[in-house]
């Protein structure tokens, strides 16, 4: 373990239901995740596949799930220079704040000299901004 931790937080003007759907519905994920479809049965122990143009880019394991509150999973890219690194751990926490939802992403347990850490340090803020843009513009339910 290293002291490398990604801790990102954003508040989105959308309900918990809308944000949860955006995190777990592959038809929505591809709209804000640069075309990536995130597919899973969304049950503890299930695989989570990140697919781009049908190809599996990442394969993770769902460690914990509490609908509309928490998604915790391993994070293991399956391509390029990242595929040789051990899995790290992602926790996505949701909290209702009035008519908005606060999302906190905590990504940790990177290997020393991790290229995944370097990429995700830039990637998570962009993904969250893209999600906010999508949901803020579409409103909530």
DSSP file (Angstrom, degrees, kcal/mol; ACC not computed):
  #  RESIDUE AA STRUCTURE BP1 BP2  ACC     N-H-->O    O-->H-N    N-H-->O    O-->H-N    TCO  KAPPA ALPHA  PHI   PSI    X-CA   Y-CA   Z-CA
    1    1 A X              0   0    0      0, 0.0     2,-0.2     0, 0.0   110,-0.1   0.000 360.0 360.0 360.0 149.2    0.0    0.0    0.0
    2    2 A X        -     0   0    0    108,-0.5   107,-0.3     2,-0.2   108,-0.1  -0.722 360.0-108.5-124.3 176.8    1.1    3.6   -0.6
    3    3 A X  S    S+     0   0    0     -2,-0.2     2,-0.6   106,-0.1   109,-0.0   0.293  78.3 122.2 -89.9  10.9   -0.1    6.9    0.5
    4    4 A X        +     0   0    0    106,-0.2   106,-0.6     2,-0.0     2,-0.4  -0.645  35.5 162.2 -75.8 117.3   -1.5    7.6   -3.0
    5    5 A X        -     0   0    0     -2,-0.6     2,-0.5   103,-0.1   103,-0.2  -1.000  31.6-149.9-138.5 136.7   -5.2    8.3   -2.6
    6    6 A X  E     +A  107   0A   0    101,-2.9   101,-2.8    -2,-0.4     2,-0.4  -0.943  19.1 176.5-104.4 125.5   -7.7   10.0   -4.9
    7    7 A X  E     +A  106   0A   0     -2,-0.5     2,-0.4    99,-0.2    99,-0.2  -0.887   8.3 168.0-133.0  99.4  -10.5   11.7   -3.0
    8    8 A X  E     -A  105   0A   0     97,-2.6    97,-3.2    -2,-0.4     2,-0.4  -0.891   9.1-176.4-117.5 143.9  -12.9   13.6   -5.3
    9    9 A X  E     +A  104   0A   0     -2,-0.4     2,-0.3    95,-0.2    95,-0.2  -0.998   5.5 169.5-140.9 142.3  -16.3   15.1   -4.4
   10   10 A X  E     -A  103   0A   0     93,-2.2    93,-3.1    -2,-0.4     2,-0.5  -0.993  25.0-137.9-150.4 148.7  -18.9   16.8   -6.5
   11   11 A X  E     -A  102   0A   0     -2,-0.3     2,-0.4    91,-0.2    91,-0.2  -0.941  21.2-164.8-111.1 128.8  -22.5   18.0   -5.9
   12   12 A X  E     -A  101   0A   0     89,-2.9    89,-2.6    -2,-0.5     2,-2.3  -0.927  25.7-127.0-118.0 135.1  -25.0   17.3   -8.7
   13   13 A X  S    S+     0   0    0     -2,-0.4     2,-0.3    87,-0.2    87,-0.2  -0.474  78.6  93.7 -79.1  71.5  -28.4   18.9   -9.1
   14   14 A X  S    S-     0   0    0     -2,-2.3    -2,-0.2   126,-0.1   126,-0.1  -0.976  78.1 -96.0-157.4 155.3  -30.2   15.6   -9.4
   15   15 A X     >  -     0   0    0     -2,-0.3     4,-2.4     1,-0.1     5,-0.2  -0.217  36.3-108.2 -71.3 163.6  -32.0   13.1   -7.2
   16   16 A X  H  > S+     0   0    0      1,-0.2     4,-3.0     2,-0.2     5,-0.2   0.900 120.9  55.1 -55.9 -42.3  -30.4   10.0   -5.7
   17   17 A X  H  > S+     0   0    0      1,-0.2     4,-2.3     2,-0.2    -1,-0.2   0.916 109.3  46.1 -58.6 -44.6  -32.5    7.9   -8.1
   18   18 A X  H  > S+     0   0    0      2,-0.2     4,-2.0     1,-0.2    -1,-0.2   0.912 115.2  45.6 -66.5 -43.4  -31.2    9.8  -11.1
   19   19 A X  H  X S+     0   0    0     -4,-2.4     4,-1.7     2,-0.2    -2,-0.2   0.919 112.2  51.5 -67.3 -43.4  -27.6    9.7  -10.0
   20   20 A X  H  X S+     0   0    0     -4,-3.0     4,-1.6     1,-0.2     3,-0.3   0.930 110.3  49.2 -58.9 -45.6  -27.8    6.0   -9.0
   21   21 A X  H  X S+     0   0    0     -4,-2.3     4,-1.9    -5,-0.2     7,-0.2   0.900 108.6  53.6 -60.3 -40.5  -29.3    5.2  -12.5
   22   22 A X  H  < S+     0   0    0     -4,-2.0    -1,-0.2     1,-0.2    -2,-0.2   0.822 111.7  45.6 -65.0 -30.6  -26.4    7.1  -14.1
   23   23 A X  H  < S+     0   0    0     -4,-1.7    -1,-0.2    -3,-0.3    -2,-0.2   0.758 124.1  31.2 -81.1 -25.6  -23.8    5.1  -12.2
   24   24 A X  H  < S+     0   0    0     -4,-1.6     2,-0.7    -5,-0.2    16,-0.3   0.457  97.0  86.3-116.9  -2.8  -25.4    1.7  -12.9
   25   25 A X    >X  -     0   0    0     -4,-1.9     4,-2.6    -5,-0.2     3,-1.5  -0.892  60.2-155.5-104.9 113.0  -27.1    1.9  -16.3
   26   26 A X  H 3> S+     0   0    0     -2,-0.7     4,-1.6     1,-0.3    -1,-0.1   0.789  93.6  61.0 -59.7 -28.0  -24.8    1.2  -19.2
   27   27 A X  H 34 S+     0   0    0      1,-0.2    -1,-0.3     2,-0.2     4,-0.1   0.791 113.4  37.5 -68.2 -25.8  -26.9    3.2  -21.6
   28   28 A X  H X> S+     0   0    0     -3,-1.5     3,-1.9    -7,-0.2     4,-0.8   0.853 109.1  60.5 -90.2 -41.4  -26.2    6.3  -19.4
   29   29 A X  H >X S+     0   0    0     -4,-2.6     4,-2.3     1,-0.3     3,-0.9   0.876  98.8  58.4 -56.9 -37.5  -22.6    5.6  -18.4
   30   30 A X  H 3<>S+     0   0    0     -4,-1.6     5,-1.4     1,-0.2    -1,-0.3   0.704  98.6  61.9 -67.7 -15.5  -21.5    5.7  -22.1
   31   31 A X  H <45S+     0   0    0     -3,-1.9    -1,-0.2     3,-0.1    -2,-0.2   0.797 121.0  19.1 -77.9 -29.2  -22.9    9.2  -22.3
   32   32 A X  H <<5S+     0   0    0     -3,-0.9    -2,-0.2    -4,-0.8    99,-0.2   0.527 114.5  68.0-117.3  -9.1  -20.5   10.7  -19.7
   33   33 A X  T ><5S-     0   0    0     -4,-2.3     3,-1.6     3,-0.3    -1,-0.1  -0.189 116.7 -94.4-107.4  39.5  -17.7    8.0  -19.5
   34   34 A X  T 3 5S-     0   0    0      1,-0.3    -3,-0.1    -3,-0.2    -4,-0.1   0.864  88.1 -45.0  53.5  42.8  -16.3    8.7  -23.0
   35   35 A X  T 3 <S+     0   0    0     -5,-1.4    18,-0.5     1,-0.3     2,-0.4   0.445 100.4 143.5  86.6  -0.1  -18.3    5.9  -24.6
   36   36 A X    <   -     0   0    0     -3,-1.6     2,-0.6    -7,-0.3    -3,-0.3  -0.609  39.9-150.4 -80.1 126.6  -17.6    3.3  -21.9
   37   37 A X  E     -E   51   0B   0     14,-3.0    14,-2.9    -2,-0.4     2,-0.7  -0.864   6.4-155.5 -93.9 123.9  -20.5    1.0  -21.0
   38   38 A X  E     -E   50   0B   0     -2,-0.6     2,-0.4    12,-0.2    12,-0.2  -0.901  19.5-177.1-103.4 114.2  -20.3   -0.1  -17.4
   39   39 A X  E     +E   49   0B   0     10,-2.8    10,-2.9    -2,-0.7     2,-0.3  -0.925  14.8 133.7-121.6 134.6  -22.1   -3.4  -17.0
   40   40 A X  E     -E   48   0B   0     -2,-0.4     8,-0.1   -16,-0.3   -14,-0.1  -0.977  59.2-119.2-163.8 163.5  -22.9   -5.6  -14.0
   41   41 A X        -     0   0    0      6,-0.6     3,-0.1    -2,-0.3     7,-0.1   0.581  51.2-134.6 -80.8 -12.9  -25.6   -7.5  -12.2
   42   42 A X        +     0   0    0      5,-0.3     2,-0.3     1,-0.2     6,-0.1   0.885  61.2 124.8  58.0  44.8  -24.9   -5.0   -9.3
   43   43 A X  S >  S-     0   0    0      4,-0.1     3,-2.6    21,-0.0    -1,-0.2  -0.959  74.5 -82.2-126.7 150.8  -24.9   -7.7   -6.6
   44   44 A X  T 3  S+     0   0    0     -2,-0.3    19,-0.2     1,-0.3     3,-0.1  -0.231 118.0  17.4 -53.1 130.7  -22.1   -8.2   -4.1
   45   45 A X  T 3  S+     0   0    0     17,-3.5    -1,-0.3     1,-0.3    18,-0.1   0.251  95.1 132.1  90.1 -11.7  -19.3  -10.4   -5.7
   46   46 A X    <   -     0   0    0     -3,-2.6    16,-3.0    16,-0.1    -1,-0.3  -0.329  60.4-109.6 -71.8 154.2  -20.5   -9.7   -9.2
   47   47 A X  E     - F   0  61B   0     14,-0.2    -6,-0.6    -3,-0.1     2,-0.5  -0.536  22.5-150.7 -77.8 149.5  -18.1   -8.7  -12.0
   48   48 A X  E     -EF  40  60B   0     12,-2.4    12,-2.8    -2,-0.2     2,-0.5  -0.995  12.8-161.2-120.9 123.2  -18.2   -5.2  -13.3
   49   49 A X  E     -EF  39  59B   0    -10,-2.9   -10,-2.8    -2,-0.5     2,-0.7  -0.898  10.7-157.3-108.9 132.0  -17.1   -4.8  -17.0
   50   50 A X  E     -EF  38  58B   0      8,-2.2     7,-3.4    -2,-0.5     8,-1.2  -0.941  22.8-171.7-103.2 112.8  -16.1   -1.6  -18.6
   51   51 A X  E     -EF  37  56B   0    -14,-2.9   -14,-3.0    -2,-0.7     2,-0.5  -0.902  16.1-172.5-114.2 133.9  -16.6   -2.0  -22.3
   52   52 A X  E >  S- F   0  55B   0      3,-2.5     3,-1.9    -2,-0.4   -16,-0.1  -0.983  82.7 -16.4-123.3 118.3  -15.5    0.3  -25.1
   53   53 A X  T 3  S-     0   0    0     -2,-0.5    -1,-0.1   -18,-0.5     3,-0.1   0.871 129.7 -54.6  53.2  38.8  -16.8   -0.6  -28.5
   54   54 A X  T 3  S+     0   0    0      1,-0.2     2,-0.4   -17,-0.0    -1,-0.3   0.227 113.6 117.8  85.0 -14.5  -17.6   -4.1  -27.2
   55   55 A X  E <   -F   52   0B   0     -3,-1.9    -3,-2.5     1,-0.0     2,-0.6  -0.719  69.4-120.4 -91.7 134.4  -14.1   -4.7  -25.9
   56   56 A X  E     +F   51   0B   0     -2,-0.4    -5,-0.2    -5,-0.2     3,-0.1  -0.619  36.1 169.8 -74.4 117.5  -13.5   -5.3  -22.1
   57   57 A X  E     +     0   0B   0     -7,-3.4    21,-4.0    -2,-0.6     2,-0.3   0.792  67.0  16.0 -95.6 -36.8  -11.1   -2.6  -21.0
   58   58 A X  E     -FG  50  77B   0     -8,-1.2    -8,-2.2    19,-0.3     2,-0.4  -0.972  58.9-163.5-136.2 148.6  -11.5   -3.1  -17.2
   59   59 A X  E     +F   49   0B   0     17,-2.2     2,-0.2    -2,-0.3   -10,-0.2  -0.960  19.7 173.2-135.4 120.2  -12.9   -6.0  -15.1
   60   60 A X  E     -F   48   0B   0    -12,-2.8   -12,-2.4    -2,-0.4     2,-0.5  -0.726  27.4-127.0-120.5 167.1  -13.7   -5.3  -11.4
   61   61 A X  E     -F   47   0B   0     -2,-0.2    13,-2.2   -14,-0.2     2,-0.7  -0.978  22.9-126.9-118.6 130.0  -15.3   -7.2   -8.6
   62   62 A X  E     +B   73   0A   0    -16,-3.0   -17,-3.5    -2,-0.5    11,-0.3  -0.637  29.6 176.2 -75.9 112.7  -18.2   -5.6   -6.6
   63   63 A X  E     +     0   0A   0      9,-2.4     2,-0.3    -2,-0.7    10,-0.2   0.842  65.8   2.0 -86.5 -38.2  -17.1   -5.8   -3.0
   64   64 A X  E     -B   72   0A   0      8,-1.9     8,-2.7   -20,-0.1     2,-0.4  -0.993  59.8-176.7-152.6 142.2  -20.1   -3.9   -1.4
   65   65 A X  E     +B   71   0A   0     -2,-0.3     2,-0.4     6,-0.2     6,-0.2  -0.964   9.3 173.7-146.1 127.9  -23.3   -2.4   -2.7
   66   66 A X  E >>  -B   70   0A   0      4,-2.5     3,-2.6    -2,-0.4     4,-2.5  -0.933  44.6-113.9-128.8 105.4  -26.0   -0.4   -0.9
   67   67 A X  T 34 S+     0   0    0     -2,-0.4     4,-0.1     1,-0.3    -2,-0.0  -0.067  95.3   1.3 -48.3 133.5  -28.5    0.9   -3.4
   68   68 A X  T 34 S+     0   0    0      1,-0.1    -1,-0.3   -52,-0.1     3,-0.1   0.562 134.6  56.0  64.5  13.2  -28.4    4.7   -3.6
   69   69 A X  T <4 S+     0   0    0     -3,-2.6    25,-2.5     1,-0.3     2,-0.3   0.608 104.6  12.5-134.1 -43.1  -25.6    4.9   -1.0
   70   70 A X  E  <  +BC  66  93A   0     -4,-2.5    -4,-2.5    23,-0.2     2,-0.4  -0.993  36.0 179.5-152.4 135.7  -22.5    2.9   -1.8
   71   71 A X  E     +BC  65  92A   0     21,-2.0    21,-3.1    -2,-0.3     2,-0.4  -0.983  17.3 177.4-128.3 122.2  -20.7    1.1   -4.6
   72   72 A X  E     +BC  64  91A   0     -8,-2.7    -9,-2.4    -2,-0.4    -8,-1.9  -0.991  12.8 151.9-127.5 126.9  -17.3   -0.4   -3.6
   73   73 A X  E     -BC  62  90A   0     17,-2.4    17,-3.1    -2,-0.4   -11,-0.2  -0.982  45.7-100.4-149.1 158.1  -15.3   -2.4   -6.1
   74   74 A X  E     - C   0  89A   0    -13,-2.2     2,-0.4    -2,-0.3    15,-0.3  -0.337  34.6-140.0 -67.5 163.3  -11.8   -3.5   -7.1
   75   75 A X  E     + C   0  88A   0     13,-2.1    13,-2.1   -15,-0.1     2,-0.4  -0.935  31.1 160.6-134.2 109.9  -10.3   -1.5  -10.0
   76   76 A X        -     0   0    0     -2,-0.4   -17,-2.2    11,-0.2    11,-0.1  -0.828  24.3-153.6-137.4  94.7   -8.3   -3.6  -12.5
   77   77 A X  B     -G   58   0B   0     -2,-0.4   -19,-0.3   -19,-0.2     8,-0.1  -0.354   2.0-158.4 -62.9 148.8   -7.7   -2.3  -16.0
   78   78 A X        +     0   0    0    -21,-4.0     2,-0.3     6,-0.1   -20,-0.2   0.098  60.9  71.1-116.3  20.0   -7.1   -5.0  -18.6
   79   79 A X  S >> S-     0   0    0    -22,-0.3     3,-1.1     0, 0.0     4,-0.9  -0.919  86.1 -17.3-138.6 160.2   -5.2   -3.1  -21.3
   80   80 A X  G >4 S-     0   0    0     -2,-0.3     3,-1.1     1,-0.2     4,-0.2   0.036 116.2 -18.2  52.1-147.9   -1.9   -1.4  -22.1
   81   81 A X  G 34 S+     0   0    0      1,-0.2     3,-0.4     2,-0.1    -1,-0.2   0.620 133.1  63.9 -68.6 -12.6    0.6   -0.5  -19.4
   82   82 A X  G X4 S+     0   0    0     -3,-1.1     3,-1.9     1,-0.2    -1,-0.2   0.737  79.9  79.2 -82.9 -23.8   -2.1   -0.8  -16.7
   83   83 A X  T << S+     0   0    0     -3,-1.1    -1,-0.2    -4,-0.9    -2,-0.1   0.667  87.8  57.5 -65.9 -16.9   -2.8   -4.5  -17.1
   84   84 A X  T 3  S+     0   0    0     -3,-0.4    -1,-0.3    -4,-0.2     2,-0.2   0.516  87.1  95.6 -91.9  -4.1    0.2   -5.6  -15.1
   85   85 A X  S <  S-     0   0    0     -3,-1.9     3,-0.1    -8,-0.1    25,-0.0  -0.573  80.4-110.7 -84.8 148.4   -0.7   -3.7  -12.0
   86   86 A X        -     0   0    0     -2,-0.2    25,-0.3     1,-0.1    -1,-0.1  -0.322  48.3 -82.5 -68.5 162.1   -2.6   -5.3   -9.1
   87   87 A X        -     0   0    0    -11,-0.1   -11,-0.2    23,-0.1     2,-0.2  -0.342  42.0-157.7 -65.9 143.8   -6.2   -4.2   -8.4
   88   88 A X  E     -C   75   0A   0    -13,-2.1   -13,-2.1    -3,-0.1     2,-0.4  -0.430  21.5-107.6-104.6-171.5   -6.8   -1.0   -6.5
   89   89 A X  E     -CD  74 108A   0     19,-3.0    19,-2.8   -15,-0.3     2,-0.4  -0.982  24.5-166.8-131.2 132.1  -10.1   -0.2   -4.6
   90   90 A X  E     -CD  73 107A   0    -17,-3.1   -17,-2.4    -2,-0.4     2,-0.4  -0.956   1.9-172.1-117.8 133.1  -12.8    2.4   -5.4
   91   91 A X  E     -CD  72 106A   0     15,-2.6    15,-2.8    -2,-0.4     2,-0.6  -0.996   3.1-168.3-121.0 127.5  -15.6    3.5   -3.1
   92   92 A X  E     -CD  71 105A   0    -21,-3.1   -21,-2.0    -2,-0.4     2,-0.4  -0.966  10.1-170.1-116.0 115.3  -18.4    5.7   -4.5
   93   93 A X  E     -CD  70 104A   0     11,-2.8    11,-2.4    -2,-0.6     2,-0.4  -0.874   3.9-161.7-110.0 137.7  -20.6    7.2   -1.8
   94   94 A X  E     + D   0 103A   0    -25,-2.5     2,-0.4    -2,-0.4     9,-0.2  -0.934   9.6 177.3-119.1 141.6  -23.8    9.1   -2.4
   95   95 A X  E     - D   0 102A   0      7,-1.8     7,-3.3    -2,-0.4     2,-0.2  -0.968  27.3-126.8-145.7 127.2  -25.6   11.4   -0.1
   96   96 A X  E     - D   0 101A   0     -2,-0.4     2,-0.3     5,-0.2     5,-0.2  -0.510  23.0-176.8 -70.7 136.9  -28.8   13.4   -0.7
   97   97 A X  E >   - D   0 100A   0      3,-3.0     3,-1.8    -2,-0.2     2,-0.3  -0.780  60.9 -66.0-135.0  89.4  -28.5   17.1    0.0
   98   98 A X  T 3  S-     0   0    0     -2,-0.3    -1,-0.1     1,-0.3     0, 0.0  -0.532 117.9 -14.9  65.7-124.2  -31.8   18.7   -0.5
   99   99 A X  T 3  S+     0   0    0     -2,-0.3    -1,-0.3    -3,-0.1     2,-0.2   0.287 131.2  72.7 -91.9   9.4  -32.7   18.4   -4.2
  100  100 A X  E <  S- D   0  97A   0     -3,-1.8    -3,-3.0   -87,-0.2     2,-0.4  -0.671  71.4-133.9-118.3 172.4  -29.1   17.5   -5.0
  101  101 A X  E     -AD  12  96A   0    -89,-2.6   -89,-2.9    -5,-0.2     2,-0.5  -0.997  10.2-146.2-131.1 129.4  -26.8   14.5   -4.5
  102  102 A X  E     -AD  11  95A   0     -7,-3.3    -7,-1.8    -2,-0.4     2,-0.5  -0.828  14.8-162.5 -93.3 129.0  -23.2   14.6   -3.3
  103  103 A X  E     -AD  10  94A   0    -93,-3.1   -93,-2.2    -2,-0.5     2,-0.5  -0.951   5.2-171.2-112.4 128.8  -20.9   12.0   -4.8
  104  104 A X  E     -AD   9  93A   0    -11,-2.4   -11,-2.8    -2,-0.5     2,-0.5  -0.986   3.5-164.9-118.6 126.4  -17.6   11.2   -3.1
  105  105 A X  E     -AD   8  92A   0    -97,-3.2   -97,-2.6    -2,-0.5     2,-0.5  -0.956   5.4-176.0-111.4 121.8  -15.1    8.9   -5.0
  106  106 A X  E     -AD   7  91A   0    -15,-2.8   -15,-2.6    -2,-0.5     2,-0.5  -0.971   3.3-178.8-118.3 115.4  -12.3    7.5   -2.9
  107  107 A X  E     +AD   6  90A   0   -101,-2.8  -101,-2.9    -2,-0.5   -17,-0.2  -0.970  20.7 141.3-119.9 122.2   -9.8    5.5   -4.9
  108  108 A X  E     + D   0  89A   0    -19,-2.8   -19,-3.0    -2,-0.5  -103,-0.1  -0.772  26.7  75.4-147.8-175.0   -7.0    3.8   -3.0
  109  109 A X        +     0   0    0   -105,-0.3     2,-0.2  -107,-0.3    -1,-0.1   0.876  59.9 167.4  65.8  42.7   -4.6    0.8   -2.5
  110  110 A X        -     0   0    0   -106,-0.6  -108,-0.5  -108,-0.1    -1,-0.2  -0.529  37.7-112.4 -81.4 151.8   -2.4    1.6   -5.5
  111  111 A X    >   -     0   0    0    -25,-0.3     3,-1.2    -2,-0.2     6,-0.2  -0.464  47.3 -84.2 -74.8 156.7    0.9   -0.1   -6.0
  112  112 A X  T 3  S+     0   0    0      1,-0.3     3,-0.1    -2,-0.1    -1,-0.1  -0.323 118.2  16.7 -58.4 145.8    4.0    2.0   -5.7
  113  113 A X  T 3  S-     0   0    0      1,-0.2    -1,-0.3    -3,-0.1     2,-0.2   0.794  93.2-176.2  61.4  29.1    4.9    3.9   -8.9
  114  114 A X    <>  -     0   0    0     -3,-1.2     4,-1.3     1,-0.2    -1,-0.2  -0.388  28.3-168.5 -67.8 124.7    1.3    3.2  -10.1
  115  115 A X  H  > S+     0   0    0     -2,-0.2     4,-2.4     2,-0.2     5,-0.2   0.763  91.6  60.3 -77.3 -28.0    0.4    4.3  -13.6
  116  116 A X  H  > S+     0   0    0      2,-0.2     4,-3.2     1,-0.2     5,-0.3   0.918 103.4  51.1 -63.3 -43.4   -3.2    3.6  -12.8
  117  117 A X  H  > S+     0   0    0      1,-0.2     4,-2.3     2,-0.2    -2,-0.2   0.939 110.0  49.1 -58.5 -47.4   -3.0    6.2  -10.0
  118  118 A X  H  X S+     0   0    0     -4,-1.3     4,-0.8     1,-0.2    -2,-0.2   0.922 115.8  42.9 -59.1 -45.5   -1.5    8.8  -12.4
  119  119 A X  H >X S+     0   0    0     -4,-2.4     4,-2.4     1,-0.2     3,-0.6   0.921 115.7  47.4 -67.9 -44.9   -4.2    8.2  -15.0
  120  120 A X  H 3X S+     0   0    0     -4,-3.2     4,-2.6     1,-0.2     5,-0.3   0.786 100.7  65.9 -71.6 -26.9   -7.1    8.1  -12.5
  121  121 A X  H 3< S+     0   0    0     -4,-2.3     4,-0.4    -5,-0.3    -1,-0.2   0.847 115.2  31.5 -60.4 -33.1   -5.9   11.2  -10.7
  122  122 A X  H <X S+     0   0    0     -4,-0.8     4,-1.0    -3,-0.6    -2,-0.2   0.799 120.3  53.8 -89.2 -35.0   -6.7   13.0  -14.0
  123  123 A X  H  X S+     0   0    0     -4,-2.4     4,-2.7     1,-0.2     5,-0.2   0.905  98.8  57.4 -72.0 -45.3   -9.6   10.8  -15.0
  124  124 A X  H  X S+     0   0    0     -4,-2.6     4,-2.6     1,-0.2     5,-0.3   0.915 106.2  48.7 -58.6 -46.8  -11.9   10.9  -12.0
  125  125 A X  H  > S+     0   0    0     -4,-0.4     4,-2.1    -5,-0.3    -1,-0.2   0.900 113.8  48.2 -59.9 -37.5  -12.3   14.7  -11.9
  126  126 A X  H  X S+     0   0    0     -4,-1.0     4,-2.3     2,-0.2    -2,-0.2   0.913 111.9  48.4 -67.5 -42.9  -13.1   14.7  -15.7
  127  127 A X  H  X S+     0   0    0     -4,-2.7     4,-2.5     2,-0.2    -2,-0.2   0.924 112.6  48.2 -63.7 -44.7  -15.6   11.9  -15.4
  128  128 A X  H  X S+     0   0    0     -4,-2.6     4,-2.5    -5,-0.2    -1,-0.2   0.890 111.7  49.8 -64.9 -38.8  -17.4   13.5  -12.4
  129  129 A X  H  X S+     0   0    0     -4,-2.1     4,-2.5    -5,-0.3    -1,-0.2   0.910 111.5  49.2 -64.0 -41.2  -17.5   16.9  -14.3
  130  130 A X  H  X S+     0   0    0     -4,-2.3     4,-2.3     2,-0.2    -2,-0.2   0.900 111.2  49.4 -64.8 -41.4  -19.0   15.1  -17.3
  131  131 A X  H  X S+     0   0    0     -4,-2.5     4,-2.7     2,-0.2     5,-0.3   0.918 111.4  49.8 -62.4 -44.2  -21.6   13.3  -15.2
  132  132 A X  H  X S+     0   0    0     -4,-2.5     4,-3.1     1,-0.2     5,-0.4   0.920 110.1  50.1 -61.1 -45.0  -22.5   16.6  -13.6
  133  133 A X  H  X S+     0   0    0     -4,-2.5     4,-1.6     1,-0.2    -1,-0.2   0.924 113.1  46.8 -60.0 -45.1  -22.9   18.3  -16.9
  134  134 A X  H  X S+     0   0    0     -4,-2.3     4,-1.2     2,-0.2    -2,-0.2   0.946 120.2  36.6 -62.5 -49.9  -25.1   15.5  -18.2
  135  135 A X  H  X S+     0   0    0     -4,-2.7     4,-1.2     2,-0.2    -2,-0.2   0.870 114.4  53.5 -77.5 -37.8  -27.4   15.4  -15.1
  136  136 A X  H  < S+     0   0    0     -4,-3.1    -1,-0.2    -5,-0.3    -2,-0.2   0.884 112.0  46.7 -62.6 -36.8  -27.5   19.1  -14.4
  137  137 A X  H  < S+     0   0    0     -4,-1.6    -1,-0.2    -5,-0.4    -2,-0.2   0.790 115.7  44.7 -76.7 -26.9  -28.6   19.8  -17.9
  138  138 A X  H  < S-     0   0    0     -4,-1.2    -1,-0.2     1,-0.2    -2,-0.2   0.560 103.0-140.7 -92.8  -9.2  -31.2   17.0  -17.9
  139  139 A X     <  -     0   0    0     -4,-1.2     2,-0.2    -3,-0.1    -1,-0.2  -0.176  22.0 -80.3  76.5-176.8  -32.6   17.8  -14.5
  140  140 A X              0   0    0   -126,-0.1  -126,-0.1    -4,-0.1  -124,-0.0  -0.700 360.0 360.0-120.1 173.4  -33.7   15.3  -11.9
  141  141 A X              0   0    0     -2,-0.2  -127,-0.0  -126,-0.0    -2,-0.0   0.467 360.0 360.0 -87.3 360.0  -36.8   13.2  -11.4
